[in-house]
Every structure is written in structure tokens, then in C-alpha cells.
Amino acid sequence: MRAVIQRVSEASVRVGERLVGRIGSGLLVLLGIAAADAAADADWMLDKILALRIFENDAGRFDLSLTDVGGALLVVSQFTLIADTRRGKRPSFSDAARPEAAVPLYSRFVSGAAARGVEVATGEFGAAMDVRLVNRGPVTIVLDSSARG
């Protein structure tokens, strides 16, 4: 599982003309799910993201997490994060999970955040989406569950 996390002042996602998700201050999470991923990967990723201390304290230091600041999550599925670009010029997506495997893990991530009291908005799984954001900082972090220790 791979995530690109952007600290935002605001973010939204549209499918066509329809607004499907919007948050104010918090984190935009672009979430890619690999075929080899399991529930433990989704749980680890959620725990890590909610605990990342990437919000400033009163002294301006990264010392506060999303839960510390009461921020929201906008979670957008993005299978292209699992692209293999080692050969040729066309990315291979063969390592990305098929929807029947990815949707339950995506749902587990989203419902797990909501169960912890985090305001959560989402994109629309499998849809062509327009994502808009104001990256605060800018702060962008990449996490990969295969690198967990």
C-alpha cells in the first residue's frame, strides 16, 4: 500500500460536475493498493497517517498530528501509485489490486478513520476525478507499507 499525503488548508474532489468530497484543514491522502496488500497494511497505514506529527505547534515545529489538531481526511483511491516504471516508457499497473480486493481495503481504511472520530470525505472509487487542493506548507509525505519496520 502506498500513500501520498498532503497537508492542506482545503481540498475537494469532483466527478464530472458533481462534488463528491470536500474538507477544510487536514490531509489529502492519495491511496494506492497493491495486489499483495492485506488488512494489516491498511491498519498500519491508517495508524501511521493519523499519528504523523506534521502540523506545527505554537513554536512552529512539526509536533502535532492530525488527531491533535482535529483535522479532516480526504481519501482518494489512486491505483497509479502502484505503477512499475522500471522498464520501458509505459507504466505497468499489474501489481495494483483488482477492485474486488482493493475496495474492501479502501473501505477498511476510511471506516477505520471515521471510527476514531476523524471527519472523513472520499473520492469515488474507480472514477475519473478532478482533485483540487491548497497544499499547506507545502508538506507532502510518501508512505509505503512495504517499508514498515
VMD Tcl script that builds the backbone (N, CA, C; Angstrom):
set m [mol new atoms 447]
animate dup $m
set s [atomselect $m all]
$s set {name element resname resid chain x y z} {
  {N N MET 1 A 0.861 -1.167 0.000}
  {CA C MET 1 A 0.000 0.000 0.000}
  {C C MET 1 A 0.901 1.222 0.000}
  {N N ARG 2 A 0.536 2.176 -0.803}
  {CA C ARG 2 A 1.340 3.383 -0.923}
  {C C ARG 2 A 0.414 4.584 -0.800}
  {N N ALA 3 A 0.890 5.606 -0.092}
  {CA C ALA 3 A 0.087 6.818 0.087}
  {C C ALA 3 A 0.947 8.053 -0.135}
  {N N VAL 4 A 0.354 9.020 -0.797}
  {CA C VAL 4 A 0.921 10.362 -0.877}
  {C C VAL 4 A 0.016 11.222 -0.019}
  {N N ILE 5 A 0.618 11.833 1.001}
  {CA C ILE 5 A -0.135 12.604 1.988}
  {C C ILE 5 A 0.238 14.073 1.826}
  {N N GLN 6 A -0.755 14.902 1.652}
  {CA C GLN 6 A -0.507 16.336 1.529}
  {C C GLN 6 A -1.298 17.064 2.604}
  {N N ARG 7 A -0.565 17.895 3.360}
  {CA C ARG 7 A -1.227 18.720 4.370}
  {C C ARG 7 A -1.912 19.856 3.624}
  {N N VAL 8 A -3.193 20.045 3.889}
  {CA C VAL 8 A -3.964 21.002 3.106}
  {C C VAL 8 A -4.723 21.995 3.988}
  {N N SER 9 A -4.945 23.168 3.421}
  {CA C SER 9 A -5.871 24.132 4.024}
  {C C SER 9 A -7.291 23.789 3.614}
  {N N GLU 10 A -7.409 23.214 2.403}
  {CA C GLU 10 A -8.689 22.752 1.891}
  {C C GLU 10 A -8.423 21.830 0.715}
  {N N ALA 11 A -9.353 20.925 0.469}
  {CA C ALA 11 A -9.237 20.014 -0.671}
  {C C ALA 11 A -10.630 19.533 -1.047}
  {N N SER 12 A -10.789 19.224 -2.327}
  {CA C SER 12 A -12.074 18.708 -2.797}
  {C C SER 12 A -11.848 17.782 -3.979}
  {N N VAL 13 A -12.860 16.977 -4.255}
  {CA C VAL 13 A -12.808 16.070 -5.399}
  {C C VAL 13 A -14.163 16.087 -6.092}
  {N N ARG 14 A -14.103 16.139 -7.410}
  {CA C ARG 14 A -15.302 16.143 -8.247}
  {C C ARG 14 A -15.247 14.981 -9.223}
  {N N VAL 15 A -16.409 14.460 -9.521}
  {CA C VAL 15 A -16.577 13.513 -10.609}
  {C C VAL 15 A -17.506 14.215 -11.590}
  {N N GLY 16 A -16.952 14.628 -12.720}
  {CA C GLY 16 A -17.712 15.469 -13.642}
  {C C GLY 16 A -18.025 16.784 -12.952}
  {N N GLU 17 A -19.269 17.166 -12.960}
  {CA C GLU 17 A -19.693 18.407 -12.301}
  {C C GLU 17 A -20.119 18.194 -10.852}
  {N N ARG 18 A -20.122 16.930 -10.409}
  {CA C ARG 18 A -20.627 16.589 -9.074}
  {C C ARG 18 A -19.514 16.617 -8.038}
  {N N LEU 19 A -19.707 17.414 -6.984}
  {CA C LEU 19 A -18.784 17.444 -5.846}
  {C C LEU 19 A -19.048 16.193 -5.010}
  {N N VAL 20 A -17.998 15.355 -4.838}
  {CA C VAL 20 A -18.202 14.120 -4.075}
  {C C VAL 20 A -17.519 14.147 -2.719}
  {N N GLY 21 A -16.538 15.027 -2.529}
  {CA C GLY 21 A -15.874 15.127 -1.243}
  {C C GLY 21 A -15.181 16.456 -1.072}
  {N N ARG 22 A -15.212 16.970 0.159}
  {CA C ARG 22 A -14.563 18.262 0.450}
  {C C ARG 22 A -14.188 18.303 1.921}
  {N N ILE 23 A -12.995 18.843 2.192}
  {CA C ILE 23 A -12.581 19.078 3.575}
  {C C ILE 23 A -11.964 20.464 3.678}
  {N N GLY 24 A -11.876 20.934 4.901}
  {CA C GLY 24 A -11.107 22.125 5.210}
  {C C GLY 24 A -9.702 21.686 5.588}
  {N N SER 25 A -9.195 22.179 6.680}
  {CA C SER 25 A -7.845 21.871 7.128}
  {C C SER 25 A -7.694 20.392 7.468}
  {N N GLY 26 A -6.607 19.800 6.979}
  {CA C GLY 26 A -6.355 18.395 7.279}
  {C C GLY 26 A -5.369 17.791 6.305}
  {N N LEU 27 A -5.666 16.560 5.887}
  {CA C LEU 27 A -4.779 15.820 4.999}
  {C C LEU 27 A -5.540 15.258 3.813}
  {N N LEU 28 A -4.965 15.437 2.629}
  {CA C LEU 28 A -5.413 14.749 1.435}
  {C C LEU 28 A -4.551 13.506 1.324}
  {N N VAL 29 A -5.184 12.340 1.250}
  {CA C VAL 29 A -4.463 11.076 1.143}
  {C C VAL 29 A -4.817 10.434 -0.188}
  {N N LEU 30 A -3.814 10.340 -1.058}
  {CA C LEU 30 A -3.956 9.583 -2.293}
  {C C LEU 30 A -3.488 8.177 -1.952}
  {N N LEU 31 A -4.371 7.185 -2.084}
  {CA C LEU 31 A -4.105 5.848 -1.571}
  {C C LEU 31 A -4.078 4.827 -2.700}
  {N N GLY 32 A -2.920 4.175 -2.862}
  {CA C GLY 32 A -2.770 3.119 -3.853}
  {C C GLY 32 A -2.686 1.776 -3.155}
  {N N ILE 33 A -3.439 0.809 -3.646}
  {CA C ILE 33 A -3.495 -0.507 -3.021}
  {C C ILE 33 A -2.931 -1.535 -3.988}
  {N N ALA 34 A -1.950 -2.287 -3.515}
  {CA C ALA 34 A -1.289 -3.310 -4.322}
  {C C ALA 34 A -1.980 -4.655 -4.138}
  {N N ALA 35 A -1.780 -5.534 -5.111}
  {CA C ALA 35 A -2.391 -6.863 -5.066}
  {C C ALA 35 A -1.952 -7.645 -3.833}
  {N N ALA 36 A -0.747 -7.403 -3.361}
  {CA C ALA 36 A -0.220 -8.143 -2.208}
  {C C ALA 36 A -0.664 -7.568 -0.866}
  {N N ASP 37 A -1.399 -6.468 -0.862}
  {CA C ASP 37 A -1.788 -5.818 0.389}
  {C C ASP 37 A -2.882 -6.592 1.112}
  {N N ALA 38 A -2.876 -6.447 2.431}
  {CA C ALA 38 A -3.843 -7.123 3.295}
  {C C ALA 38 A -4.367 -6.128 4.324}
  {N N ALA 39 A -5.289 -6.589 5.158}
  {CA C ALA 39 A -5.892 -5.739 6.186}
  {C C ALA 39 A -4.831 -5.113 7.083}
  {N N ALA 40 A -3.782 -5.856 7.398}
  {CA C ALA 40 A -2.721 -5.324 8.261}
  {C C ALA 40 A -2.042 -4.112 7.626}
  {N N ASP 41 A -1.943 -4.094 6.305}
  {CA C ASP 41 A -1.342 -2.942 5.623}
  {C C ASP 41 A -2.237 -1.716 5.746}
  {N N ALA 42 A -3.537 -1.905 5.579}
  {CA C ALA 42 A -4.477 -0.785 5.712}
  {C C ALA 42 A -4.466 -0.241 7.136}
  {N N ASP 43 A -4.437 -1.133 8.112}
  {CA C ASP 43 A -4.425 -0.712 9.513}
  {C C ASP 43 A -3.135 0.036 9.848}
  {N N TRP 44 A -2.006 -0.486 9.381}
  {CA C TRP 44 A -0.714 0.165 9.626}
  {C C TRP 44 A -0.701 1.560 8.995}
  {N N MET 45 A -1.170 1.641 7.740}
  {CA C MET 45 A -1.163 2.916 7.022}
  {C C MET 45 A -2.028 3.941 7.750}
  {N N LEU 46 A -3.208 3.544 8.175}
  {CA C LEU 46 A -4.088 4.460 8.895}
  {C C LEU 46 A -3.447 4.910 10.199}
  {N N ASP 47 A -2.922 3.973 10.978}
  {CA C ASP 47 A -2.267 4.328 12.242}
  {C C ASP 47 A -1.142 5.325 12.007}
  {N N LYS 48 A -0.332 5.065 10.999}
  {CA C LYS 48 A 0.823 5.923 10.699}
  {C C LYS 48 A 0.374 7.328 10.297}
  {N N ILE 49 A -0.604 7.394 9.419}
  {CA C ILE 49 A -1.069 8.703 8.932}
  {C C ILE 49 A -1.686 9.523 10.059}
  {N N LEU 50 A -2.517 8.895 10.878}
  {CA C LEU 50 A -3.163 9.643 11.967}
  {C C LEU 50 A -2.167 10.111 13.017}
  {N N ALA 51 A -1.042 9.413 13.139}
  {CA C ALA 51 A -0.044 9.765 14.159}
  {C C ALA 51 A 1.091 10.635 13.636}
  {N N LEU 52 A 1.198 10.824 12.316}
  {CA C LEU 52 A 2.283 11.649 11.774}
  {C C LEU 52 A 2.245 13.051 12.361}
  {N N ARG 53 A 3.343 13.470 12.905}
  {CA C ARG 53 A 3.422 14.808 13.512}
  {C C ARG 53 A 3.918 15.790 12.448}
  {N N ILE 54 A 2.969 16.250 11.615}
  {CA C ILE 54 A 3.324 17.136 10.500}
  {C C ILE 54 A 2.549 18.459 10.542}
  {N N PHE 55 A 1.970 18.747 11.698}
  {CA C PHE 55 A 1.331 20.044 11.921}
  {C C PHE 55 A 2.155 20.788 12.963}
  {N N GLU 56 A 2.243 22.117 12.814}
  {CA C GLU 56 A 3.087 22.907 13.703}
  {C C GLU 56 A 2.446 23.150 15.064}
  {N N ASN 57 A 3.321 23.168 16.075}
  {CA C ASN 57 A 2.895 23.592 17.405}
  {C C ASN 57 A 3.043 25.115 17.476}
  {N N ASP 58 A 2.847 25.689 18.647}
  {CA C ASP 58 A 2.935 27.150 18.798}
  {C C ASP 58 A 4.321 27.697 18.490}
  {N N ALA 59 A 5.339 26.856 18.593}
  {CA C ALA 59 A 6.715 27.283 18.302}
  {C C ALA 59 A 7.075 27.089 16.833}
  {N N GLY 60 A 6.116 26.603 16.017}
  {CA C GLY 60 A 6.374 26.426 14.595}
  {C C GLY 60 A 7.054 25.111 14.235}
  {N N ARG 61 A 7.171 24.195 15.197}
  {CA C ARG 61 A 7.805 22.893 14.947}
  {C C ARG 61 A 6.759 21.848 14.600}
  {N N PHE 62 A 7.116 20.921 13.720}
  {CA C PHE 62 A 6.244 19.784 13.416}
  {C C PHE 62 A 6.163 18.925 14.667}
  {N N ASP 63 A 5.062 19.044 15.388}
  {CA C ASP 63 A 4.941 18.329 16.644}
  {C C ASP 63 A 3.527 17.812 16.891}
  {N N LEU 64 A 2.585 18.110 15.995}
  {CA C LEU 64 A 1.195 17.746 16.211}
  {C C LEU 64 A 0.690 16.859 15.073}
  {N N SER 65 A -0.164 15.921 15.435}
  {CA C SER 65 A -0.743 15.008 14.452}
  {C C SER 65 A -2.103 15.524 13.987}
  {N N LEU 66 A -2.660 14.849 13.011}
  {CA C LEU 66 A -3.994 15.186 12.523}
  {C C LEU 66 A -5.015 15.122 13.657}
  {N N THR 67 A -4.925 14.093 14.475}
  {CA C THR 67 A -5.877 13.976 15.578}
  {C C THR 67 A -5.652 15.054 16.630}
  {N N ASP 68 A -4.400 15.467 16.826}
  {CA C ASP 68 A -4.109 16.546 17.781}
  {C C ASP 68 A -4.775 17.849 17.371}
  {N N VAL 69 A -4.796 18.124 16.059}
  {CA C VAL 69 A -5.326 19.401 15.582}
  {C C VAL 69 A -6.792 19.308 15.167}
  {N N GLY 70 A -7.380 18.113 15.243}
  {CA C GLY 70 A -8.780 17.955 14.861}
  {C C GLY 70 A -9.015 18.126 13.378}
  {N N GLY 71 A -8.029 17.760 12.570}
  {CA C GLY 71 A -8.139 17.911 11.121}
  {C C GLY 71 A -8.964 16.811 10.477}
  {N N ALA 72 A -9.271 17.007 9.220}
  {CA C ALA 72 A -10.082 16.067 8.449}
  {C C ALA 72 A -9.213 15.324 7.441}
  {N N LEU 73 A -9.756 14.240 6.900}
  {CA C LEU 73 A -9.099 13.463 5.847}
  {C C LEU 73 A -9.950 13.479 4.589}
  {N N LEU 74 A -9.313 13.668 3.458}
  {CA C LEU 74 A -9.941 13.407 2.163}
  {C C LEU 74 A -9.151 12.266 1.559}
  {N N VAL 75 A -9.785 11.112 1.406}
  {CA C VAL 75 A -9.112 9.898 0.929}
  {C C VAL 75 A -9.559 9.624 -0.499}
  {N N VAL 76 A -8.575 9.548 -1.395}
  {CA C VAL 76 A -8.837 9.344 -2.818}
  {C C VAL 76 A -8.070 8.116 -3.288}
  {N N SER 77 A -8.782 7.144 -3.836}
  {CA C SER 77 A -8.108 5.951 -4.363}
  {C C SER 77 A -7.309 6.337 -5.609}
  {N N GLN 78 A -6.103 5.761 -5.725}
  {CA C GLN 78 A -5.260 6.096 -6.868}
  {C C GLN 78 A -4.345 4.916 -7.197}
  {N N PHE 79 A -4.840 4.021 -8.054}
  {CA C PHE 79 A -4.080 2.826 -8.394}
  {C C PHE 79 A -2.778 3.151 -9.107}
  {N N THR 80 A -2.688 4.327 -9.715}
  {CA C THR 80 A -1.462 4.679 -10.446}
  {C C THR 80 A -0.261 4.826 -9.516}
  {N N LEU 81 A -0.481 4.945 -8.213}
  {CA C LEU 81 A 0.640 4.993 -7.264}
  {C C LEU 81 A 1.401 3.671 -7.219}
  {N N ILE 82 A 0.778 2.612 -7.715}
  {CA C ILE 82 A 1.404 1.296 -7.700}
  {C C ILE 82 A 2.140 1.031 -9.018}
  {N N ALA 83 A 2.253 2.026 -9.857}
  {CA C ALA 83 A 2.907 1.864 -11.163}
  {C C ALA 83 A 4.337 1.343 -11.032}
  {N N ASP 84 A 4.679 0.448 -11.946}
  {CA C ASP 84 A 6.053 -0.042 -12.075}
  {C C ASP 84 A 6.628 0.617 -13.325}
  {N N THR 85 A 7.641 1.433 -13.120}
  {CA C THR 85 A 8.235 2.189 -14.234}
  {C C THR 85 A 9.665 1.748 -14.534}
  {N N ARG 86 A 10.038 0.580 -14.062}
  {CA C ARG 86 A 11.421 0.124 -14.238}
  {C C ARG 86 A 11.770 -0.185 -15.687}
  {N N ARG 87 A 10.794 -0.599 -16.484}
  {CA C ARG 87 A 11.077 -0.951 -17.880}
  {C C ARG 87 A 10.245 -0.106 -18.826}
  {N N GLY 88 A 10.853 0.247 -19.924}
  {CA C GLY 88 A 10.131 0.948 -20.981}
  {C C GLY 88 A 9.650 2.321 -20.565}
  {N N LYS 89 A 8.718 2.826 -21.357}
  {CA C LYS 89 A 8.195 4.173 -21.125}
  {C C LYS 89 A 6.737 4.158 -20.684}
  {N N ARG 90 A 6.092 3.002 -20.753}
  {CA C ARG 90 A 4.701 2.902 -20.331}
  {C C ARG 90 A 4.650 2.217 -18.965}
  {N N PRO 91 A 4.070 2.876 -17.972}
  {CA C PRO 91 A 3.979 2.257 -16.640}
  {C C PRO 91 A 3.146 0.974 -16.695}
  {N N SER 92 A 3.535 0.023 -15.883}
  {CA C SER 92 A 2.762 -1.209 -15.717}
  {C C SER 92 A 1.985 -1.105 -14.403}
  {N N PHE 93 A 0.737 -1.485 -14.463}
  {CA C PHE 93 A -0.109 -1.451 -13.267}
  {C C PHE 93 A -0.487 -2.857 -12.818}
  {N N SER 94 A 0.278 -3.851 -13.251}
  {CA C SER 94 A -0.060 -5.241 -12.956}
  {C C SER 94 A 0.034 -5.566 -11.461}
  {N N ASP 95 A 0.767 -4.781 -10.681}
  {CA C ASP 95 A 0.872 -5.020 -9.244}
  {C C ASP 95 A -0.256 -4.364 -8.446}
  {N N ALA 96 A -1.074 -3.547 -9.110}
  {CA C ALA 96 A -2.193 -2.895 -8.422}
  {C C ALA 96 A -3.285 -3.925 -8.149}
  {N N ALA 97 A -3.942 -3.780 -7.012}
  {CA C ALA 97 A -5.025 -4.691 -6.654}
  {C C ALA 97 A -6.206 -4.494 -7.581}
  {N N ARG 98 A -6.870 -5.573 -7.914}
  {CA C ARG 98 A -8.115 -5.513 -8.673}
  {C C ARG 98 A -9.187 -4.918 -7.753}
  {N N PRO 99 A -10.213 -4.294 -8.320}
  {CA C PRO 99 A -11.243 -3.659 -7.488}
  {C C PRO 99 A -11.856 -4.568 -6.422}
  {N N GLU 100 A -12.062 -5.842 -6.732}
  {CA C GLU 100 A -12.693 -6.731 -5.745}
  {C C GLU 100 A -11.820 -6.933 -4.508}
  {N N ALA 101 A -10.509 -6.725 -4.643}
  {CA C ALA 101 A -9.609 -6.797 -3.486}
  {C C ALA 101 A -9.338 -5.415 -2.898}
  {N N ALA 102 A -9.280 -4.407 -3.759}
  {CA C ALA 102 A -8.926 -3.059 -3.315}
  {C C ALA 102 A -10.058 -2.370 -2.559}
  {N N VAL 103 A -11.285 -2.525 -3.017}
  {CA C VAL 103 A -12.415 -1.817 -2.395}
  {C C VAL 103 A -12.549 -2.155 -0.909}
  {N N PRO 104 A -12.476 -3.440 -0.502}
  {CA C PRO 104 A -12.585 -3.718 0.930}
  {C C PRO 104 A -11.457 -3.090 1.764}
  {N N LEU 105 A -10.241 -3.021 1.216}
  {CA C LEU 105 A -9.128 -2.407 1.961}
  {C C LEU 105 A -9.296 -0.892 2.030}
  {N N TYR 106 A -9.722 -0.295 0.932}
  {CA C TYR 106 A -10.011 1.143 0.900}
  {C C TYR 106 A -11.114 1.465 1.916}
  {N N SER 107 A -12.163 0.674 1.911}
  {CA C SER 107 A -13.280 0.880 2.847}
  {C C SER 107 A -12.829 0.696 4.291}
  {N N ARG 108 A -11.962 -0.282 4.531}
  {CA C ARG 108 A -11.436 -0.512 5.879}
  {C C ARG 108 A -10.675 0.716 6.369}
  {N N PHE 109 A -9.843 1.298 5.497}
  {CA C PHE 109 A -9.070 2.490 5.830}
  {C C PHE 109 A -10.015 3.642 6.182}
  {N N VAL 110 A -10.994 3.891 5.319}
  {CA C VAL 110 A -11.926 5.009 5.507}
  {C C VAL 110 A -12.773 4.811 6.761}
  {N N SER 111 A -13.352 3.623 6.933}
  {CA C SER 111 A -14.210 3.388 8.097}
  {C C SER 111 A -13.397 3.376 9.389}
  {N N GLY 112 A -12.147 2.939 9.314}
  {CA C GLY 112 A -11.284 2.965 10.498}
  {C C GLY 112 A -11.020 4.384 10.962}
  {N N ALA 113 A -10.808 5.291 10.018}
  {CA C ALA 113 A -10.596 6.698 10.383}
  {C C ALA 113 A -11.865 7.284 10.994}
  {N N ALA 114 A -13.007 7.007 10.383}
  {CA C ALA 114 A -14.273 7.523 10.898}
  {C C ALA 114 A -14.560 6.968 12.291}
  {N N ALA 115 A -14.225 5.703 12.517}
  {CA C ALA 115 A -14.454 5.084 13.822}
  {C C ALA 115 A -13.615 5.733 14.914}
  {N N ARG 116 A -12.531 6.378 14.531}
  {CA C ARG 116 A -11.678 7.079 15.501}
  {C C ARG 116 A -12.089 8.537 15.670}
  {N N GLY 117 A -13.193 8.904 15.068}
  {CA C GLY 117 A -13.708 10.253 15.244}
  {C C GLY 117 A -13.159 11.278 14.279}
  {N N VAL 118 A -12.460 10.829 13.248}
  {CA C VAL 118 A -11.907 11.754 12.257}
  {C C VAL 118 A -12.985 12.050 11.213}
  {N N GLU 119 A -13.136 13.319 10.868}
  {CA C GLU 119 A -14.022 13.690 9.761}
  {C C GLU 119 A -13.375 13.173 8.486}
  {N N VAL 120 A -14.116 12.364 7.716}
  {CA C VAL 120 A -13.564 11.751 6.511}
  {C C VAL 120 A -14.461 12.041 5.322}
  {N N ALA 121 A -13.849 12.480 4.232}
  {CA C ALA 121 A -14.522 12.598 2.944}
  {C C ALA 121 A -13.743 11.725 1.971}
  {N N THR 122 A -14.392 11.314 0.893}
  {CA C THR 122 A -13.728 10.435 -0.062}
  {C C THR 122 A -13.980 10.890 -1.488}
  {N N GLY 123 A -13.165 10.322 -2.346}
  {CA C GLY 123 A -13.439 10.396 -3.768}
  {C C GLY 123 A -14.422 9.290 -4.101}
  {N N GLU 124 A -14.469 8.933 -5.375}
  {CA C GLU 124 A -15.348 7.848 -5.826}
  {C C GLU 124 A -14.469 6.777 -6.432}
  {N N PHE 125 A -14.422 5.631 -5.790}
  {CA C PHE 125 A -13.522 4.564 -6.203}
  {C C PHE 125 A -13.730 4.231 -7.680}
  {N N GLY 126 A -12.633 4.216 -8.443}
  {CA C GLY 126 A -12.669 3.826 -9.846}
  {C C GLY 126 A -13.110 4.899 -10.818}
  {N N ALA 127 A -13.515 6.053 -10.337}
  {CA C ALA 127 A -13.990 7.118 -11.218}
  {C C ALA 127 A -12.841 8.009 -11.657}
  {N N ALA 128 A -13.030 8.687 -12.781}
  {CA C ALA 128 A -12.119 9.748 -13.194}
  {C C ALA 128 A -12.484 10.975 -12.362}
  {N N MET 129 A -11.529 11.460 -11.579}
  {CA C MET 129 A -11.814 12.529 -10.620}
  {C C MET 129 A -10.939 13.747 -10.882}
  {N N ASP 130 A -11.459 14.891 -10.530}
  {CA C ASP 130 A -10.688 16.128 -10.500}
  {C C ASP 130 A -10.466 16.463 -9.034}
  {N N VAL 131 A -9.188 16.490 -8.626}
  {CA C VAL 131 A -8.834 16.760 -7.239}
  {C C VAL 131 A -8.235 18.155 -7.164}
  {N N ARG 132 A -8.768 18.961 -6.267}
  {CA C ARG 132 A -8.249 20.310 -6.048}
  {C C ARG 132 A -7.776 20.408 -4.608}
  {N N LEU 133 A -6.663 21.126 -4.409}
  {CA C LEU 133 A -6.151 21.252 -3.057}
  {C C LEU 133 A -5.334 22.519 -2.919}
  {N N VAL 134 A -5.244 22.969 -1.694}
  {CA C VAL 134 A -4.310 24.019 -1.312}
  {C C VAL 134 A -3.365 23.354 -0.331}
  {N N ASN 135 A -2.158 23.044 -0.818}
  {CA C ASN 135 A -1.157 22.343 -0.015}
  {C C ASN 135 A -0.562 23.346 0.955}
  {N N ARG 136 A -0.717 23.087 2.240}
  {CA C ARG 136 A -0.263 24.000 3.292}
  {C C ARG 136 A 1.171 23.670 3.665}
  {N N GLY 137 A 2.063 24.585 3.401}
  {CA C GLY 137 A 3.479 24.403 3.742}
  {C C GLY 137 A 4.379 24.829 2.594}
  {N N PRO 138 A 4.467 24.080 1.539}
  {CA C PRO 138 A 3.811 22.809 1.262}
  {C C PRO 138 A 4.436 21.660 2.051}
  {N N VAL 139 A 3.579 20.711 2.424}
  {CA C VAL 139 A 4.031 19.499 3.101}
  {C C VAL 139 A 3.457 18.317 2.336}
  {N N THR 140 A 4.338 17.473 1.826}
  {CA C THR 140 A 3.949 16.259 1.120}
  {C C THR 140 A 4.826 15.116 1.604}
  {N N ILE 141 A 4.205 14.028 2.021}
  {CA C ILE 141 A 4.897 12.852 2.561}
  {C C ILE 141 A 4.462 11.634 1.756}
  {N N VAL 142 A 5.421 10.752 1.458}
  {CA C VAL 142 A 5.108 9.487 0.786}
  {C C VAL 142 A 5.342 8.352 1.777}
  {N N LEU 143 A 4.343 7.490 1.928}
  {CA C LEU 143 A 4.450 6.309 2.796}
  {C C LEU 143 A 4.247 5.058 1.964}
  {N N ASP 144 A 5.000 4.013 2.305}
  {CA C ASP 144 A 4.856 2.724 1.647}
  {C C ASP 144 A 4.827 1.654 2.735}
  {N N SER 145 A 3.767 0.869 2.769}
  {CA C SER 145 A 3.647 -0.121 3.838}
  {C C SER 145 A 4.705 -1.220 3.728}
  {N N SER 146 A 5.298 -1.393 2.558}
  {CA C SER 146 A 6.338 -2.414 2.422}
  {C C SER 146 A 7.619 -2.005 3.153}
  {N N ALA 147 A 7.727 -0.744 3.502}
  {CA C ALA 147 A 8.927 -0.242 4.204}
  {C C ALA 147 A 8.738 -0.179 5.714}
  {N N ARG 148 A 7.595 -0.656 6.195}
  {CA C ARG 148 A 7.343 -0.572 7.632}
  {C C ARG 148 A 8.294 -1.472 8.399}
  {N N GLY 149 A 8.609 -1.002 9.585}
  {CA C GLY 149 A 9.572 -1.759 10.367}
  {C C GLY 149 A 9.114 -2.060 11.751}
}
mol reanalyze $m
mol bondsrecalc $m
mol representation Tube
mol addrep $m
